[in-house]
Amino acid sequence: MTVFAKADEVSELLNCGKSTAYKIMRQLNNELKEKGYMTISGNVNRAYLFERMGIKAESEVLEDGKQEDVE
């Protein structure tokens, strides 16, 4: 698994169209730029995407399918 997600993956993950995925990616990349991070157009940092969208990473999901509370 790579560090970055592309529009295809974002649209599938969020169950939205590609144009909406690109808008979300652009907003998240702008937020990262404001924090001083470098970004790559057409890609978004997967960890930041999961954090901002409230998605648990695969590593935080237990084997029985329940989500582990990580705080």
PDB file of N, CA, C and O in Angstrom:
ATOM      1  N   MET A   1       0.848  -1.178   0.000  1.00  0.00           N
ATOM      2  CA  MET A   1       0.000   0.000   0.000  1.00  0.00           C
ATOM      3  C   MET A   1       0.892   1.239   0.000  1.00  0.00           C
ATOM      4  O   MET A   1       1.854   1.328   0.763  1.00  0.00           O
ATOM      5  N   THR A   2       0.561   2.177  -0.853  1.00  0.00           N
ATOM      6  CA  THR A   2       1.367   3.385  -0.955  1.00  0.00           C
ATOM      7  C   THR A   2       0.890   4.446   0.030  1.00  0.00           C
ATOM      8  O   THR A   2      -0.176   4.325   0.634  1.00  0.00           O
ATOM      9  N   VAL A   3       1.686   5.462   0.174  1.00  0.00           N
ATOM     10  CA  VAL A   3       1.386   6.550   1.094  1.00  0.00           C
ATOM     11  C   VAL A   3       0.278   7.436   0.533  1.00  0.00           C
ATOM     12  O   VAL A   3      -0.472   8.053   1.290  1.00  0.00           O
ATOM     13  N   PHE A   4       0.176   7.500  -0.791  1.00  0.00           N
ATOM     14  CA  PHE A   4      -0.772   8.398  -1.438  1.00  0.00           C
ATOM     15  C   PHE A   4      -1.930   7.642  -2.066  1.00  0.00           C
ATOM     16  O   PHE A   4      -1.787   6.497  -2.494  1.00  0.00           O
ATOM     17  N   ALA A   5      -3.084   8.305  -2.115  1.00  0.00           N
ATOM     18  CA  ALA A   5      -4.270   7.762  -2.771  1.00  0.00           C
ATOM     19  C   ALA A   5      -4.575   8.623  -3.991  1.00  0.00           C
ATOM     20  O   ALA A   5      -4.410   9.842  -3.958  1.00  0.00           O
ATOM     21  N   LYS A   6      -5.015   7.989  -5.053  1.00  0.00           N
ATOM     22  CA  LYS A   6      -5.404   8.692  -6.277  1.00  0.00           C
ATOM     23  C   LYS A   6      -6.918   8.823  -6.328  1.00  0.00           C
ATOM     24  O   LYS A   6      -7.620   8.256  -5.490  1.00  0.00           O
ATOM     25  N   ALA A   7      -7.418   9.553  -7.289  1.00  0.00           N
ATOM     26  CA  ALA A   7      -8.847   9.859  -7.385  1.00  0.00           C
ATOM     27  C   ALA A   7      -9.711   8.604  -7.480  1.00  0.00           C
ATOM     28  O   ALA A   7     -10.790   8.560  -6.889  1.00  0.00           O
ATOM     29  N   ASP A   8      -9.260   7.586  -8.209  1.00  0.00           N
ATOM     30  CA  ASP A   8     -10.036   6.351  -8.327  1.00  0.00           C
ATOM     31  C   ASP A   8     -10.293   5.738  -6.954  1.00  0.00           C
ATOM     32  O   ASP A   8     -11.413   5.341  -6.634  1.00  0.00           O
ATOM     33  N   GLU A   9      -9.237   5.671  -6.153  1.00  0.00           N
ATOM     34  CA  GLU A   9      -9.361   5.080  -4.824  1.00  0.00           C
ATOM     35  C   GLU A   9     -10.221   5.951  -3.904  1.00  0.00           C
ATOM     36  O   GLU A   9     -11.040   5.435  -3.143  1.00  0.00           O
ATOM     37  N   VAL A  10     -10.036   7.259  -3.975  1.00  0.00           N
ATOM     38  CA  VAL A  10     -10.805   8.176  -3.134  1.00  0.00           C
ATOM     39  C   VAL A  10     -12.287   8.082  -3.479  1.00  0.00           C
ATOM     40  O   VAL A  10     -13.128   8.033  -2.582  1.00  0.00           O
ATOM     41  N   SER A  11     -12.615   8.056  -4.776  1.00  0.00           N
ATOM     42  CA  SER A  11     -14.024   7.984  -5.169  1.00  0.00           C
ATOM     43  C   SER A  11     -14.657   6.665  -4.735  1.00  0.00           C
ATOM     44  O   SER A  11     -15.823   6.636  -4.342  1.00  0.00           O
ATOM     45  N   GLU A  12     -13.898   5.579  -4.804  1.00  0.00           N
ATOM     46  CA  GLU A  12     -14.418   4.286  -4.354  1.00  0.00           C
ATOM     47  C   GLU A  12     -14.590   4.261  -2.837  1.00  0.00           C
ATOM     48  O   GLU A  12     -15.599   3.776  -2.324  1.00  0.00           O
ATOM     49  N   LEU A  13     -13.610   4.779  -2.140  1.00  0.00           N
ATOM     50  CA  LEU A  13     -13.626   4.793  -0.680  1.00  0.00           C
ATOM     51  C   LEU A  13     -14.780   5.636  -0.136  1.00  0.00           C
ATOM     52  O   LEU A  13     -15.424   5.258   0.843  1.00  0.00           O
ATOM     53  N   LEU A  14     -15.039   6.778  -0.776  1.00  0.00           N
ATOM     54  CA  LEU A  14     -16.065   7.708  -0.295  1.00  0.00           C
ATOM     55  C   LEU A  14     -17.393   7.536  -1.012  1.00  0.00           C
ATOM     56  O   LEU A  14     -18.360   8.243  -0.726  1.00  0.00           O
ATOM     57  N   ASN A  15     -17.435   6.599  -1.943  1.00  0.00           N
ATOM     58  CA  ASN A  15     -18.649   6.323  -2.716  1.00  0.00           C
ATOM     59  C   ASN A  15     -19.175   7.597  -3.386  1.00  0.00           C
ATOM     60  O   ASN A  15     -20.337   7.974  -3.232  1.00  0.00           O
ATOM     61  N   CYS A  16     -18.279   8.244  -4.135  1.00  0.00           N
ATOM     62  CA  CYS A  16     -18.632   9.470  -4.837  1.00  0.00           C
ATOM     63  C   CYS A  16     -18.028   9.426  -6.236  1.00  0.00           C
ATOM     64  O   CYS A  16     -17.261   8.519  -6.561  1.00  0.00           O
ATOM     65  N   GLY A  17     -18.373  10.398  -7.048  1.00  0.00           N
ATOM     66  CA  GLY A  17     -17.817  10.484  -8.395  1.00  0.00           C
ATOM     67  C   GLY A  17     -16.389  10.992  -8.376  1.00  0.00           C
ATOM     68  O   GLY A  17     -15.898  11.506  -7.371  1.00  0.00           O
ATOM     69  N   LYS A  18     -15.732  10.830  -9.527  1.00  0.00           N
ATOM     70  CA  LYS A  18     -14.337  11.267  -9.625  1.00  0.00           C
ATOM     71  C   LYS A  18     -14.190  12.775  -9.455  1.00  0.00           C
ATOM     72  O   LYS A  18     -13.226  13.237  -8.845  1.00  0.00           O
ATOM     73  N   SER A  19     -15.140  13.548  -9.992  1.00  0.00           N
ATOM     74  CA  SER A  19     -15.021  15.006  -9.869  1.00  0.00           C
ATOM     75  C   SER A  19     -15.120  15.435  -8.406  1.00  0.00           C
ATOM     76  O   SER A  19     -14.412  16.348  -7.979  1.00  0.00           O
ATOM     77  N   THR A  20     -15.986  14.788  -7.645  1.00  0.00           N
ATOM     78  CA  THR A  20     -16.090  15.076  -6.215  1.00  0.00           C
ATOM     79  C   THR A  20     -14.819  14.649  -5.495  1.00  0.00           C
ATOM     80  O   THR A  20     -14.345  15.343  -4.596  1.00  0.00           O
ATOM     81  N   ALA A  21     -14.271  13.512  -5.889  1.00  0.00           N
ATOM     82  CA  ALA A  21     -13.021  13.025  -5.283  1.00  0.00           C
ATOM     83  C   ALA A  21     -11.899  14.039  -5.510  1.00  0.00           C
ATOM     84  O   ALA A  21     -11.131  14.338  -4.596  1.00  0.00           O
ATOM     85  N   TYR A  22     -11.809  14.567  -6.737  1.00  0.00           N
ATOM     86  CA  TYR A  22     -10.779  15.565  -7.023  1.00  0.00           C
ATOM     87  C   TYR A  22     -10.976  16.837  -6.198  1.00  0.00           C
ATOM     88  O   TYR A  22      -9.995  17.431  -5.751  1.00  0.00           O
ATOM     89  N   LYS A  23     -12.214  17.265  -5.986  1.00  0.00           N
ATOM     90  CA  LYS A  23     -12.481  18.451  -5.161  1.00  0.00           C
ATOM     91  C   LYS A  23     -12.034  18.220  -3.721  1.00  0.00           C
ATOM     92  O   LYS A  23     -11.420  19.091  -3.105  1.00  0.00           O
ATOM     93  N   ILE A  24     -12.346  17.047  -3.196  1.00  0.00           N
ATOM     94  CA  ILE A  24     -11.948  16.711  -1.823  1.00  0.00           C
ATOM     95  C   ILE A  24     -10.429  16.652  -1.728  1.00  0.00           C
ATOM     96  O   ILE A  24      -9.841  17.178  -0.783  1.00  0.00           O
ATOM     97  N   MET A  25      -9.794  16.012  -2.705  1.00  0.00           N
ATOM     98  CA  MET A  25      -8.332  15.914  -2.704  1.00  0.00           C
ATOM     99  C   MET A  25      -7.688  17.296  -2.768  1.00  0.00           C
ATOM    100  O   MET A  25      -6.704  17.561  -2.077  1.00  0.00           O
ATOM    101  N   ARG A  26      -8.245  18.174  -3.596  1.00  0.00           N
ATOM    102  CA  ARG A  26      -7.711  19.533  -3.718  1.00  0.00           C
ATOM    103  C   ARG A  26      -7.812  20.273  -2.386  1.00  0.00           C
ATOM    104  O   ARG A  26      -6.874  20.958  -1.978  1.00  0.00           O
ATOM    105  N   GLN A  27      -8.955  20.132  -1.709  1.00  0.00           N
ATOM    106  CA  GLN A  27      -9.133  20.801  -0.418  1.00  0.00           C
ATOM    107  C   GLN A  27      -8.150  20.252   0.620  1.00  0.00           C
ATOM    108  O   GLN A  27      -7.523  21.018   1.352  1.00  0.00           O
ATOM    109  N   LEU A  28      -8.018  18.928   0.682  1.00  0.00           N
ATOM    110  CA  LEU A  28      -7.101  18.334   1.654  1.00  0.00           C
ATOM    111  C   LEU A  28      -5.660  18.731   1.361  1.00  0.00           C
ATOM    112  O   LEU A  28      -4.899  19.022   2.284  1.00  0.00           O
ATOM    113  N   ASN A  29      -5.275  18.747   0.079  1.00  0.00           N
ATOM    114  CA  ASN A  29      -3.923  19.165  -0.277  1.00  0.00           C
ATOM    115  C   ASN A  29      -3.683  20.628   0.072  1.00  0.00           C
ATOM    116  O   ASN A  29      -2.585  20.990   0.495  1.00  0.00           O
ATOM    117  N   ASN A  30      -4.702  21.479  -0.101  1.00  0.00           N
ATOM    118  CA  ASN A  30      -4.560  22.887   0.299  1.00  0.00           C
ATOM    119  C   ASN A  30      -4.359  23.014   1.801  1.00  0.00           C
ATOM    120  O   ASN A  30      -3.561  23.832   2.256  1.00  0.00           O
ATOM    121  N   GLU A  31      -5.082  22.206   2.571  1.00  0.00           N
ATOM    122  CA  GLU A  31      -4.903  22.208   4.031  1.00  0.00           C
ATOM    123  C   GLU A  31      -3.484  21.797   4.404  1.00  0.00           C
ATOM    124  O   GLU A  31      -2.864  22.390   5.287  1.00  0.00           O
ATOM    125  N   LEU A  32      -2.978  20.774   3.718  1.00  0.00           N
ATOM    126  CA  LEU A  32      -1.618  20.313   3.996  1.00  0.00           C
ATOM    127  C   LEU A  32      -0.588  21.375   3.615  1.00  0.00           C
ATOM    128  O   LEU A  32       0.403  21.561   4.322  1.00  0.00           O
ATOM    129  N   LYS A  33      -0.817  22.071   2.499  1.00  0.00           N
ATOM    130  CA  LYS A  33       0.099  23.144   2.086  1.00  0.00           C
ATOM    131  C   LYS A  33       0.140  24.247   3.131  1.00  0.00           C
ATOM    132  O   LYS A  33       1.208  24.776   3.440  1.00  0.00           O
ATOM    133  N   GLU A  34      -1.036  24.597   3.682  1.00  0.00           N
ATOM    134  CA  GLU A  34      -1.093  25.636   4.713  1.00  0.00           C
ATOM    135  C   GLU A  34      -0.325  25.232   5.967  1.00  0.00           C
ATOM    136  O   GLU A  34       0.165  26.084   6.709  1.00  0.00           O
ATOM    137  N   LYS A  35      -0.225  23.927   6.194  1.00  0.00           N
ATOM    138  CA  LYS A  35       0.527  23.419   7.349  1.00  0.00           C
ATOM    139  C   LYS A  35       2.018  23.284   7.034  1.00  0.00           C
ATOM    140  O   LYS A  35       2.808  22.895   7.895  1.00  0.00           O
ATOM    141  N   GLY A  36       2.395  23.609   5.798  1.00  0.00           N
ATOM    142  CA  GLY A  36       3.809  23.590   5.423  1.00  0.00           C
ATOM    143  C   GLY A  36       4.273  22.307   4.749  1.00  0.00           C
ATOM    144  O   GLY A  36       5.473  22.126   4.541  1.00  0.00           O
ATOM    145  N   TYR A  37       3.358  21.418   4.406  1.00  0.00           N
ATOM    146  CA  TYR A  37       3.735  20.174   3.742  1.00  0.00           C
ATOM    147  C   TYR A  37       3.735  20.358   2.232  1.00  0.00           C
ATOM    148  O   TYR A  37       2.994  21.182   1.695  1.00  0.00           O
ATOM    149  N   MET A  38       4.568  19.588   1.559  1.00  0.00           N
ATOM    150  CA  MET A  38       4.558  19.552   0.102  1.00  0.00           C
ATOM    151  C   MET A  38       3.488  18.555  -0.330  1.00  0.00           C
ATOM    152  O   MET A  38       3.275  17.542   0.336  1.00  0.00           O
ATOM    153  N   THR A  39       2.822  18.839  -1.433  1.00  0.00           N
ATOM    154  CA  THR A  39       1.783  17.944  -1.931  1.00  0.00           C
ATOM    155  C   THR A  39       2.040  17.628  -3.401  1.00  0.00           C
ATOM    156  O   THR A  39       2.807  18.318  -4.072  1.00  0.00           O
ATOM    157  N   ILE A  40       1.397  16.592  -3.880  1.00  0.00           N
ATOM    158  CA  ILE A  40       1.489  16.198  -5.279  1.00  0.00           C
ATOM    159  C   ILE A  40       0.087  16.266  -5.868  1.00  0.00           C
ATOM    160  O   ILE A  40      -0.828  15.601  -5.383  1.00  0.00           O
ATOM    161  N   SER A  41      -0.076  17.062  -6.901  1.00  0.00           N
ATOM    162  CA  SER A  41      -1.370  17.211  -7.543  1.00  0.00           C
ATOM    163  C   SER A  41      -1.861  15.859  -8.060  1.00  0.00           C
ATOM    164  O   SER A  41      -1.100  15.099  -8.659  1.00  0.00           O
ATOM    165  N   GLY A  42      -3.143  15.571  -7.820  1.00  0.00           N
ATOM    166  CA  GLY A  42      -3.709  14.301  -8.263  1.00  0.00           C
ATOM    167  C   GLY A  42      -3.516  13.167  -7.279  1.00  0.00           C
ATOM    168  O   GLY A  42      -3.951  12.042  -7.527  1.00  0.00           O
ATOM    169  N   ASN A  43      -2.865  13.457  -6.164  1.00  0.00           N
ATOM    170  CA  ASN A  43      -2.637  12.488  -5.094  1.00  0.00           C
ATOM    171  C   ASN A  43      -2.947  13.158  -3.771  1.00  0.00           C
ATOM    172  O   ASN A  43      -2.840  14.377  -3.640  1.00  0.00           O
ATOM    173  N   VAL A  44      -3.332  12.350  -2.786  1.00  0.00           N
ATOM    174  CA  VAL A  44      -3.553  12.889  -1.453  1.00  0.00           C
ATOM    175  C   VAL A  44      -2.964  11.902  -0.448  1.00  0.00           C
ATOM    176  O   VAL A  44      -3.017  10.688  -0.649  1.00  0.00           O
ATOM    177  N   ASN A  45      -2.412  12.430   0.618  1.00  0.00           N
ATOM    178  CA  ASN A  45      -1.849  11.583   1.659  1.00  0.00           C
ATOM    179  C   ASN A  45      -2.960  10.724   2.254  1.00  0.00           C
ATOM    180  O   ASN A  45      -3.954  11.241   2.765  1.00  0.00           O
ATOM    181  N   ARG A  46      -2.780   9.410   2.181  1.00  0.00           N
ATOM    182  CA  ARG A  46      -3.817   8.465   2.610  1.00  0.00           C
ATOM    183  C   ARG A  46      -4.133   8.618   4.101  1.00  0.00           C
ATOM    184  O   ARG A  46      -5.304   8.597   4.480  1.00  0.00           O
ATOM    185  N   ALA A  47      -3.129   8.770   4.941  1.00  0.00           N
ATOM    186  CA  ALA A  47      -3.355   8.897   6.387  1.00  0.00           C
ATOM    187  C   ALA A  47      -4.159  10.157   6.701  1.00  0.00           C
ATOM    188  O   ALA A  47      -5.044  10.136   7.557  1.00  0.00           O
ATOM    189  N   TYR A  48      -3.849  11.260   6.005  1.00  0.00           N
ATOM    190  CA  TYR A  48      -4.580  12.508   6.236  1.00  0.00           C
ATOM    191  C   TYR A  48      -6.017  12.397   5.740  1.00  0.00           C
ATOM    192  O   TYR A  48      -6.942  12.894   6.382  1.00  0.00           O
ATOM    193  N   LEU A  49      -6.203  11.743   4.596  1.00  0.00           N
ATOM    194  CA  LEU A  49      -7.548  11.504   4.070  1.00  0.00           C
ATOM    195  C   LEU A  49      -8.380  10.728   5.080  1.00  0.00           C
ATOM    196  O   LEU A  49      -9.511  11.110   5.382  1.00  0.00           O
ATOM    197  N   PHE A  50      -7.822   9.634   5.605  1.00  0.00           N
ATOM    198  CA  PHE A  50      -8.544   8.811   6.570  1.00  0.00           C
ATOM    199  C   PHE A  50      -8.868   9.607   7.824  1.00  0.00           C
ATOM    200  O   PHE A  50      -9.971   9.512   8.361  1.00  0.00           O
ATOM    201  N   GLU A  51      -7.894  10.399   8.291  1.00  0.00           N
ATOM    202  CA  GLU A  51      -8.098  11.206   9.500  1.00  0.00           C
ATOM    203  C   GLU A  51      -9.227  12.220   9.311  1.00  0.00           C
ATOM    204  O   GLU A  51     -10.131  12.313  10.142  1.00  0.00           O
ATOM    205  N   ARG A  52      -9.168  12.980   8.213  1.00  0.00           N
ATOM    206  CA  ARG A  52     -10.147  14.046   7.980  1.00  0.00           C
ATOM    207  C   ARG A  52     -11.540  13.522   7.667  1.00  0.00           C
ATOM    208  O   ARG A  52     -12.533  14.182   7.973  1.00  0.00           O
ATOM    209  N   MET A  53     -11.626  12.336   7.057  1.00  0.00           N
ATOM    210  CA  MET A  53     -12.921  11.774   6.696  1.00  0.00           C
ATOM    211  C   MET A  53     -13.469  10.867   7.791  1.00  0.00           C
ATOM    212  O   MET A  53     -14.571  10.335   7.655  1.00  0.00           O
ATOM    213  N   GLY A  54     -12.723  10.683   8.867  1.00  0.00           N
ATOM    214  CA  GLY A  54     -13.187   9.858   9.980  1.00  0.00           C
ATOM    215  C   GLY A  54     -13.224   8.376   9.660  1.00  0.00           C
ATOM    216  O   GLY A  54     -14.087   7.647  10.149  1.00  0.00           O
ATOM    217  N   ILE A  55     -12.280   7.933   8.835  1.00  0.00           N
ATOM    218  CA  ILE A  55     -12.212   6.525   8.433  1.00  0.00           C
ATOM    219  C   ILE A  55     -11.119   5.850   9.244  1.00  0.00           C
ATOM    220  O   ILE A  55     -10.015   6.377   9.378  1.00  0.00           O
ATOM    221  N   LYS A  56     -11.431   4.693   9.776  1.00  0.00           N
ATOM    222  CA  LYS A  56     -10.422   3.927  10.499  1.00  0.00           C
ATOM    223  C   LYS A  56      -9.507   3.242   9.493  1.00  0.00           C
ATOM    224  O   LYS A  56      -9.982   2.669   8.512  1.00  0.00           O
ATOM    225  N   ALA A  57      -8.212   3.296   9.725  1.00  0.00           N
ATOM    226  CA  ALA A  57      -7.251   2.606   8.868  1.00  0.00           C
ATOM    227  C   ALA A  57      -7.398   1.107   9.056  1.00  0.00           C
ATOM    228  O   ALA A  57      -7.870   0.652  10.098  1.00  0.00           O
ATOM    229  N   GLU A  58      -6.996   0.337   8.050  1.00  0.00           N
ATOM    230  CA  GLU A  58      -7.102  -1.120   8.136  1.00  0.00           C
ATOM    231  C   GLU A  58      -6.390  -1.660   9.371  1.00  0.00           C
ATOM    232  O   GLU A  58      -6.837  -2.645   9.959  1.00  0.00           O
ATOM    233  N   SER A  59      -5.296  -1.033   9.767  1.00  0.00           N
ATOM    234  CA  SER A  59      -4.539  -1.501  10.921  1.00  0.00           C
ATOM    235  C   SER A  59      -5.296  -1.293  12.228  1.00  0.00           C
ATOM    236  O   SER A  59      -4.929  -1.874  13.249  1.00  0.00           O
ATOM    237  N   GLU A  60      -6.353  -0.468  12.214  1.00  0.00           N
ATOM    238  CA  GLU A  60      -7.126  -0.198  13.424  1.00  0.00           C
ATOM    239  C   GLU A  60      -8.393  -1.042  13.506  1.00  0.00           C
ATOM    240  O   GLU A  60      -9.148  -0.931  14.472  1.00  0.00           O
ATOM    241  N   VAL A  61      -8.632  -1.881  12.508  1.00  0.00           N
ATOM    242  CA  VAL A  61      -9.812  -2.729  12.492  1.00  0.00           C
ATOM    243  C   VAL A  61      -9.412  -4.117  12.977  1.00  0.00           C
ATOM    244  O   VAL A  61      -8.473  -4.719  12.456  1.00  0.00           O
ATOM    245  N   LEU A  62     -10.121  -4.613  13.966  1.00  0.00           N
ATOM    246  CA  LEU A  62      -9.805  -5.915  14.537  1.00  0.00           C
ATOM    247  C   LEU A  62     -10.228  -7.036  13.594  1.00  0.00           C
ATOM    248  O   LEU A  62     -11.016  -6.815  12.674  1.00  0.00           O
ATOM    249  N   GLU A  63      -9.707  -8.230  13.822  1.00  0.00           N
ATOM    250  CA  GLU A  63      -9.989  -9.366  12.959  1.00  0.00           C
ATOM    251  C   GLU A  63     -11.470  -9.709  12.884  1.00  0.00           C
ATOM    252  O   GLU A  63     -11.930 -10.188  11.847  1.00  0.00           O
ATOM    253  N   ASP A  64     -12.227  -9.479  13.950  1.00  0.00           N
ATOM    254  CA  ASP A  64     -13.653  -9.817  13.945  1.00  0.00           C
ATOM    255  C   ASP A  64     -14.498  -8.750  13.249  1.00  0.00           C
ATOM    256  O   ASP A  64     -15.725  -8.842  13.234  1.00  0.00           O
ATOM    257  N   GLY A  65     -13.845  -7.738  12.673  1.00  0.00           N
ATOM    258  CA  GLY A  65     -14.553  -6.707  11.930  1.00  0.00           C
ATOM    259  C   GLY A  65     -14.923  -5.497  12.752  1.00  0.00           C
ATOM    260  O   GLY A  65     -15.389  -4.500  12.202  1.00  0.00           O
ATOM    261  N   LYS A  66     -14.726  -5.559  14.064  1.00  0.00           N
ATOM    262  CA  LYS A  66     -15.047  -4.410  14.911  1.00  0.00           C
ATOM    263  C   LYS A  66     -13.886  -3.429  14.880  1.00  0.00           C
ATOM    264  O   LYS A  66     -12.731  -3.819  14.711  1.00  0.00           O
ATOM    265  N   GLN A  67     -14.206  -2.160  15.043  1.00  0.00           N
ATOM    266  CA  GLN A  67     -13.175  -1.141  15.022  1.00  0.00           C
ATOM    267  C   GLN A  67     -12.645  -0.911  16.427  1.00  0.00           C
ATOM    268  O   GLN A  67     -13.399  -0.844  17.397  1.00  0.00           O
ATOM    269  N   GLU A  68     -11.330  -0.794  16.505  1.00  0.00           N
ATOM    270  CA  GLU A  68     -10.655  -0.535  17.765  1.00  0.00           C
ATOM    271  C   GLU A  68     -10.650   0.969  18.016  1.00  0.00           C
ATOM    272  O   GLU A  68     -10.358   1.746  17.106  1.00  0.00           O
ATOM    273  N   ASP A  69     -10.968   1.386  19.230  1.00  0.00           N
ATOM    274  CA  ASP A  69     -10.927   2.803  19.562  1.00  0.00           C
ATOM    275  C   ASP A  69      -9.482   3.207  19.818  1.00  0.00           C
ATOM    276  O   ASP A  69      -8.853   2.751  20.773  1.00  0.00           O
ATOM    277  N   VAL A  70      -8.971   4.067  18.953  1.00  0.00           N
ATOM    278  CA  VAL A  70      -7.597   4.541  19.087  1.00  0.00           C
ATOM    279  C   VAL A  70      -7.655   6.035  19.332  1.00  0.00           C
ATOM    280  O   VAL A  70      -8.132   6.795  18.490  1.00  0.00           O
ATOM    281  N   GLU A  71      -7.168   6.452  20.492  1.00  0.00           N
ATOM    282  CA  GLU A  71      -7.172   7.886  20.815  1.00  0.00           C
ATOM    283  C   GLU A  71      -5.873   8.305  21.410  1.00  0.00           C
ATOM    284  O   GLU A  71      -5.696   9.476  21.744  1.00  0.00           O
TER     285      GLU A  71
END
